[in-house]
Structure formats: C-alpha cells, structure tokens
Amino acid sequence: MYESMFGNTRRIAEAIADGIRLQRPVSLIPVGQADRLPADVDALIIGAPTHAHGLSRPESRAEAVVWAGNEQKHLKLDDAWSDSGVREWLADGSPRSAGWSAPSRRRRSAAPRTPSRSSPRTRA
C-alpha cells in the first residue's frame, strides 16, 4: 500500500512490487483504496512520502495540491492521490481492525548530522 502526491512514492512502490512479484503474488494499492486490501496477506509493505520530516498531514497534502496548481513548479498530482493518507489509516486502527499486528516504529536515519558552516567545529 502506498501514498503518493506527485507519483514518486508510487514509482518506488511499483519497483518494490515488481521485485517481490518475481517470487510471490503482489497487490499494489493506493492508501485511498485501502478497503480493497485482502484479508489474507502474508506481508504488508507501506510506503509514504515525507512532508516536513514525517508522514504527510492534511495540511501538507493541501499544500501539495496548491503546488501542483503552480505551473512554474512543473508538478502533477498522482492519479491516485487522496485527501487521507497513511497517517490517518494507521491512526484510525485499520491494521488492528483487519486483524494484523506488526511493530510500528518511527525510523530515523542513523547517519551522523553534518555540521553547518557556522558550527564552531568546522572553523579552522
């Protein structure tokens, strides 16, 4: 299942699905059609864009719609974009109501932070 405003996350989801499809059957479903998820899944992989370092919110999705309307940005909304996203799907208990259980942890990059030019550590 994926959420995508401009198609980038969808394209990554398609590539992952294509790789898995070599070994197992795969259904690729946008979050707006989450009610179509089969009840007998072996694994559920969820992909979502990051908006301001986290899952998208209604406000960030509304801003994306505005950006798509700005011709200078050269953005087009994905055909399957939705007013509701992965954040809302997880928050409303959908995985639990479907009988699924999984660890849900917010993952952050373990990469070290790069000091800014004004940082005292970078001065000679």
FIKOLZA-1660 file (N, C-alpha, C; in steps of 0.1 Angstrom, whole numbers, plus 5000, padded with zeros to 4 digits):
% residues 124
   i   px   py   pz ch aa at
   1 5009 4988 5000  A  M  N
   1 5000 5000 5000  A  M CA
   1 5009 5012 5000  A  M  C
   2 5005 5023 4993  A  Y  N
   2 5013 5034 4992  A  Y CA
   2 5005 5047 4992  A  Y  C
   3 5011 5058 4996  A  E  N
   3 5005 5071 4995  A  E CA
   3 5015 5079 4986  A  E  C
   4 5010 5086 4976  A  S  N
   4 5018 5094 4967  A  S CA
   4 5011 5106 4962  A  S  C
   5 5017 5118 4964  A  M  N
   5 5010 5130 4959  A  M CA
   5 5014 5133 4944  A  M  C
   6 5027 5132 4941  A  F  N
   6 5032 5135 4928  A  F CA
   6 5037 5123 4920  A  F  C
   7 5036 5111 4925  A  G  N
   7 5039 5099 4918  A  G CA
   7 5053 5093 4921  A  G  C
   8 5061 5100 4929  A  N  N
   8 5074 5095 4932  A  N CA
   8 5073 5083 4941  A  N  C
   9 5066 5083 4952  A  T  N
   9 5064 5072 4961  A  T CA
   9 5057 5060 4953  A  T  C
  10 5048 5063 4945  A  R  N
  10 5041 5053 4937  A  R CA
  10 5052 5045 4928  A  R  C
  11 5061 5053 4922  A  R  N
  11 5071 5046 4913  A  R CA
  11 5080 5037 4921  A  R  C
  12 5083 5042 4933  A  I  N
  12 5092 5033 4942  A  I CA
  12 5084 5021 4946  A  I  C
  13 5071 5023 4950  A  A  N
  13 5063 5011 4953  A  A CA
  13 5061 5001 4942  A  A  C
  14 5060 5007 4930  A  E  N
  14 5059 4998 4918  A  E CA
  14 5072 4990 4916  A  E  C
  15 5083 4996 4918  A  A  N
  15 5096 4989 4917  A  A CA
  15 5098 4978 4927  A  A  C
  16 5094 4981 4939  A  I  N
  16 5094 4971 4950  A  I CA
  16 5085 4960 4947  A  I  C
  17 5073 4963 4943  A  A  N
  17 5063 4952 4939  A  A CA
  17 5068 4944 4928  A  A  C
  18 5074 4950 4918  A  D  N
  18 5080 4942 4906  A  D CA
  18 5090 4932 4911  A  D  C
  19 5098 4937 4920  A  G  N
  19 5109 4928 4926  A  G CA
  19 5103 4916 4934  A  G  C
  20 5093 4919 4942  A  I  N
  20 5087 4908 4950  A  I CA
  20 5079 4899 4941  A  I  C
  21 5073 4905 4931  A  R  N
  21 5064 4897 4922  A  R CA
  21 5072 4886 4915  A  R  C
  22 5085 4886 4915  A  L  N
  22 5093 4875 4909  A  L CA
  22 5092 4863 4918  A  L  C
  23 5088 4864 4930  A  Q  N
  23 5087 4853 4939  A  Q CA
  23 5073 4850 4945  A  Q  C
  24 5065 4861 4946  A  R  N
  24 5052 4859 4952  A  R CA
  24 5042 4868 4945  A  R  C
  25 5029 4865 4947  A  P  N
  25 5018 4874 4941  A  P CA
  25 5018 4887 4949  A  P  C
  26 5016 4898 4943  A  V  N
  26 5016 4911 4949  A  V CA
  26 5004 4919 4945  A  V  C
  27 4998 4926 4954  A  S  N
  27 4987 4936 4951  A  S CA
  27 4993 4950 4955  A  S  C
  28 4992 4959 4946  A  L  N
  28 4997 4973 4949  A  L CA
  28 4985 4982 4949  A  L  C
  29 4982 4988 4961  A  I  N
  29 4970 4995 4963  A  I CA
  29 4973 5009 4969  A  I  C
  30 4968 5019 4964  A  P  N
  30 4969 5033 4970  A  P CA
  30 4962 5034 4983  A  P  C
  31 4966 5041 4992  A  V  N
  31 4960 5042 5005  A  V CA
  31 4945 5047 5004  A  V  C
  32 4942 5054 4995  A  G  N
  32 4928 5058 4993  A  G CA
  32 4919 5047 4990  A  G  C
  33 4924 5035 4986  A  Q  N
  33 4917 5023 4983  A  Q CA
  33 4920 5012 4993  A  Q  C
  34 4924 5016 5005  A  A  N
  34 4928 5006 5015  A  A CA
  34 4918 4996 5018  A  A  C
  35 4905 4999 5016  A  D  N
  35 4894 4990 5019  A  D CA
  35 4895 4978 5009  A  D  C
  36 4903 4979 4999  A  R  N
  36 4905 4967 4989  A  R CA
  36 4916 4958 4994  A  R  C
  37 4923 4961 5005  A  L  N
  37 4934 4952 5009  A  L CA
  37 4928 4938 5012  A  L  C
  38 4934 4928 5007  A  P  N
  38 4929 4914 5010  A  P CA
  38 4932 4911 5025  A  P  C
  39 4923 4903 5031  A  A  N
  39 4924 4900 5045  A  A CA
  39 4935 4889 5047  A  A  C
  40 4939 4882 5037  A  D  N
  40 4948 4871 5039  A  D CA
  40 4962 4874 5034  A  D  C
  41 4967 4886 5037  A  V  N
  41 4981 4890 5033  A  V CA
  41 4991 4883 5041  A  V  C
  42 5002 4880 5035  A  D  N
  42 5014 4874 5042  A  D CA
  42 5022 4885 5048  A  D  C
  43 5023 4896 5041  A  A  N
  43 5031 4908 5045  A  A CA
  43 5024 4921 5039  A  A  C
  44 5026 4931 5047  A  L  N
  44 5021 4944 5042  A  L CA
  44 5032 4954 5042  A  L  C
  45 5035 4959 5031  A  I  N
  45 5046 4969 5030  A  I CA
  45 5039 4983 5027  A  I  C
  46 5042 4993 5035  A  I  N
  46 5035 5006 5034  A  I CA
  46 5046 5016 5030  A  I  C
  47 5043 5024 5019  A  G  N
  47 5052 5034 5015  A  G CA
  47 5045 5048 5015  A  G  C
  48 5052 5058 5021  A  A  N
  48 5045 5071 5021  A  A CA
  48 5056 5082 5020  A  A  C
  49 5052 5093 5014  A  P  N
  49 5062 5104 5013  A  P CA
  49 5064 5110 5027  A  P  C
  50 5075 5117 5027  A  T  N
  50 5078 5125 5039  A  T CA
  50 5075 5140 5036  A  T  C
  51 5067 5146 5045  A  H  N
  51 5064 5160 5044  A  H CA
  51 5069 5166 5057  A  H  C
  52 5079 5175 5056  A  A  N
  52 5085 5182 5068  A  A CA
  52 5090 5171 5078  A  A  C
  53 5097 5161 5073  A  H  N
  53 5104 5151 5081  A  H CA
  53 5094 5141 5088  A  H  C
  54 5082 5139 5083  A  G  N
  54 5073 5130 5089  A  G CA
  54 5063 5126 5078  A  G  C
  55 5053 5117 5083  A  L  N
  55 5042 5114 5074  A  L CA
  55 5034 5126 5070  A  L  C
  56 5028 5126 5058  A  S  N
  56 5021 5137 5054  A  S CA
  56 5009 5140 5063  A  S  C
  57 5004 5152 5064  A  R  N
  57 4993 5156 5072  A  R CA
  57 4983 5162 5062  A  R  C
  58 4970 5164 5067  A  P  N
  58 4961 5171 5058  A  P CA
  58 4966 5184 5053  A  P  C
  59 4972 5192 5061  A  E  N
  59 4978 5205 5057  A  E CA
  59 4988 5204 5047  A  E  C
  60 4997 5194 5048  A  S  N
  60 5008 5193 5038  A  S CA
  60 5003 5187 5025  A  S  C
  61 4992 5179 5025  A  R  N
  61 4986 5174 5013  A  R CA
  61 4979 5186 5006  A  R  C
  62 4972 5194 5014  A  A  N
  62 4966 5206 5008  A  A CA
  62 4976 5215 5001  A  A  C
  63 4988 5217 5008  A  E  N
  63 4998 5225 5002  A  E CA
  63 5003 5218 4989  A  E  C
  64 5004 5205 4989  A  A  N
  64 5009 5198 4976  A  A CA
  64 4999 5201 4965  A  A  C
  65 4986 5201 4968  A  V  N
  65 4976 5204 4958  A  V CA
  65 4978 5218 4952  A  V  C
  66 4981 5228 4961  A  V  N
  66 4984 5242 4957  A  V CA
  66 4997 5242 4948  A  V  C
  67 5007 5234 4952  A  W  N
  67 5020 5234 4944  A  W CA
  67 5017 5228 4930  A  W  C
  68 5008 5218 4929  A  A  N
  68 5005 5212 4916  A  A CA
  68 4998 5222 4907  A  A  C
  69 4991 5232 4913  A  G  N
  69 4984 5242 4906  A  G CA
  69 4993 5253 4901  A  G  C
  70 5006 5254 4906  A  N  N
  70 5015 5264 4902  A  N CA
  70 5023 5259 4890  A  N  C
  71 5021 5264 4878  A  E  N
  71 5027 5259 4866  A  E CA
  71 5043 5260 4866  A  E  C
  72 5048 5269 4874  A  Q  N
  72 5062 5271 4875  A  Q CA
  72 5069 5259 4882  A  Q  C
  73 5062 5252 4890  A  K  N
  73 5067 5241 4898  A  K CA
  73 5068 5228 4889  A  K  C
  74 5060 5228 4878  A  H  N
  74 5060 5216 4870  A  H CA
  74 5057 5203 4877  A  H  C
  75 5047 5204 4885  A  L  N
  75 5042 5192 4893  A  L CA
  75 5028 5188 4889  A  L  C
  76 5026 5175 4889  A  K  N
  76 5013 5170 4885  A  K CA
  76 5009 5160 4896  A  K  C
  77 4996 5161 4901  A  L  N
  77 4992 5152 4912  A  L CA
  77 4991 5138 4906  A  L  C
  78 4994 5129 4914  A  D  N
  78 4993 5115 4910  A  D CA
  78 4978 5111 4909  A  D  C
  79 4975 5103 4899  A  D  N
  79 4961 5099 4897  A  D CA
  79 4954 5093 4909  A  D  C
  80 4962 5087 4918  A  A  N
  80 4956 5080 4930  A  A CA
  80 4958 5088 4943  A  A  C
  81 4961 5101 4942  A  W  N
  81 4963 5109 4954  A  W CA
  81 4950 5109 4962  A  W  C
  82 4951 5111 4975  A  S  N
  82 4939 5110 4983  A  S CA
  82 4940 5121 4994  A  S  C
  83 4928 5126 4998  A  D  N
  83 4928 5136 5009  A  D CA
  83 4933 5129 5023  A  D  C
  84 4931 5116 5023  A  S  N
  84 4935 5109 5035  A  S CA
  84 4948 5101 5032  A  S  C
  85 4957 5100 5042  A  G  N
  85 4969 5093 5039  A  G CA
  85 4972 5082 5049  A  G  C
  86 4985 5077 5048  A  V  N
  86 4989 5066 5057  A  V CA
  86 4988 5070 5072  A  V  C
  87 4991 5082 5075  A  R  N
  87 4990 5087 5089  A  R CA
  87 4976 5084 5095  A  R  C
  88 4966 5088 5087  A  E  N
  88 4952 5086 5091  A  E CA
  88 4948 5071 5091  A  E  C
  89 4953 5064 5081  A  W  N
  89 4950 5050 5081  A  W CA
  89 4955 5043 5093  A  W  C
  90 4967 5046 5097  A  L  N
  90 4973 5040 5109  A  L CA
  90 4966 5044 5121  A  L  C
  91 4963 5057 5122  A  A  N
  91 4956 5063 5134  A  A CA
  91 4942 5057 5137  A  A  C
  92 4935 5054 5126  A  D  N
  92 4921 5050 5128  A  D CA
  92 4920 5035 5132  A  D  C
  93 4931 5029 5133  A  G  N
  93 4931 5015 5138  A  G CA
  93 4928 5005 5127  A  G  C
  94 4929 5009 5114  A  S  N
  94 4926 5000 5103  A  S CA
  94 4935 4987 5104  A  S  C
  95 4948 4987 5107  A  P  N
  95 4955 4975 5107  A  P CA
  95 4950 4965 5118  A  P  C
  96 4947 4971 5129  A  R  N
  96 4942 4963 5141  A  R CA
  96 4928 4957 5138  A  R  C
  97 4920 4965 5131  A  S  N
  97 4906 4960 5129  A  S CA
  97 4906 4949 5118  A  S  C
  98 4917 4949 5110  A  A  N
  98 4918 4938 5100  A  A CA
  98 4925 4926 5106  A  A  C
  99 4929 4927 5119  A  G  N
  99 4935 4915 5125  A  G CA
  99 4950 4914 5123  A  G  C
 100 4956 4925 5118  A  W  N
 100 4970 4925 5116  A  W CA
 100 4977 4930 5128  A  W  C
 101 4989 4925 5130  A  S  N
 101 4997 4931 5141  A  S CA
 101 5012 4932 5136  A  S  C
 102 5018 4942 5139  A  A  N
 102 5032 4945 5135  A  A CA
 102 5038 4955 5144  A  A  C
 103 5051 4955 5145  A  P  N
 103 5057 4966 5152  A  P CA
 103 5056 4978 5144  A  P  C
 104 5053 4989 5151  A  S  N
 104 5053 5002 5143  A  S CA
 104 5062 5011 5151  A  S  C
 105 5073 5014 5144  A  R  N
 105 5083 5023 5150  A  R CA
 105 5086 5034 5140  A  R  C
 106 5088 5046 5145  A  R  N
 106 5092 5057 5136  A  R CA
 106 5107 5055 5134  A  R  C
 107 5111 5054 5122  A  R  N
 107 5125 5052 5119  A  R CA
 107 5131 5065 5115  A  R  C
 108 5143 5068 5121  A  R  N
 108 5150 5079 5117  A  R CA
 108 5164 5075 5112  A  R  C
 109 5170 5082 5104  A  S  N
 109 5183 5079 5098  A  S CA
 109 5193 5078 5109  A  S  C
 110 5202 5068 5109  A  A  N
 110 5213 5067 5118  A  A CA
 110 5225 5075 5114  A  A  C
 111 5224 5082 5102  A  A  N
 111 5236 5089 5097  A  A CA
 111 5239 5101 5106  A  A  C
 112 5252 5103 5108  A  P  N
 112 5256 5115 5116  A  P CA
 112 5251 5128 5110  A  P  C
 113 5248 5137 5118  A  R  N
 113 5244 5150 5114  A  R CA
 113 5257 5157 5108  A  R  C
 114 5255 5165 5097  A  T  N
 114 5266 5172 5091  A  T CA
 114 5266 5186 5098  A  T  C
 115 5277 5190 5103  A  P  N
 115 5277 5203 5110  A  P CA
 115 5275 5214 5099  A  P  C
 116 5269 5225 5103  A  S  N
 116 5267 5236 5094  A  S CA
 116 5280 5244 5093  A  S  C
 117 5281 5253 5083  A  R  N
 117 5293 5261 5081  A  R CA
 117 5296 5270 5093  A  R  C
 118 5285 5274 5100  A  S  N
 118 5287 5283 5112  A  S CA
 118 5290 5276 5124  A  S  C
 119 5290 5263 5124  A  S  N
 119 5293 5255 5136  A  S CA
 119 5308 5257 5140  A  S  C
 120 5310 5258 5153  A  P  N
 120 5324 5260 5158  A  P CA
 120 5333 5249 5154  A  P  C
 121 5327 5237 5153  A  R  N
 121 5336 5225 5149  A  R CA
 121 5341 5226 5135  A  R  C
 122 5336 5234 5127  A  T  N
 122 5341 5235 5113  A  T CA
 122 5350 5247 5111  A  T  C
 123 5352 5255 5121  A  R  N
 123 5361 5266 5119  A  R CA
 123 5376 5262 5121  A  R  C
 124 5384 5268 5113  A  A  N
 124 5399 5264 5114  A  A CA
 124 5405 5271 5126  A  A  C
% end
